[in-house]
C-alpha cells in the first residue's frame, strides 16, 4: 500500500500531490479558508464514445478540489472521506483546460458540505456537491 499523502503538505508546497491528481491532470492553484481553486488539463484519453469527456472524470476532478477546500479547515490530526458526491452537467467538457473552484458551505464536527463549479472557456460545464466525513486519524 502506498503511503497516505498529507494534503496540508501539498497545499503548503512541501509534498507532491496524490497520484489521482496527476492521473487526471488536476493542479492545485490555491487553497485557503474553506476555498480551493485549480486547473484541470483534460487529456483526450478521457474522451468517451461521444467525443466528450466522460462525466465520471468531471465529478472526480471536482471531488479533488473539494477535498483541498475541506483540508484547509481540518486540524493536522483529522482525515476526510467523501460519503456522497452528486454532479450536475450543464454542457459537455472537451479536451483542453478547465478551471475548478470549490467552497465549503458548511463545516460541522463530523460532516462538511462542499460545492464545486467546473468551467471551461468561461462557461459552466458542471456543478458538484459533496458531503464529506471528518474523522480523527487512527
C-alpha angles and dihedrals in degrees: 000000000000116000118263115262113231104226090199087063092048091052090049091049092244097114140035116254120261119274093258091063092052094043093054094038096242117153123189113230100177141349128183142134097005094317132104133178129188147163122241116205101202114207124205089242086078094061119118127213091280092059095251132102113282109252095232090063090052090053092047092051090051090048090056092056092043089056090054091049092053092044090062087066098042126099116237090255094058134087132196136214129183110240099176131019124181124181127191116198119215100175137348120281119225134201111283131063130330132181121226126196123185130187133186106232097182130012116193134171095271107007135043126196113215136182131198138186125205115204131185124185089354094303127110110250099176144346125213138193127197139184109213125199114224116205141163118259112255 
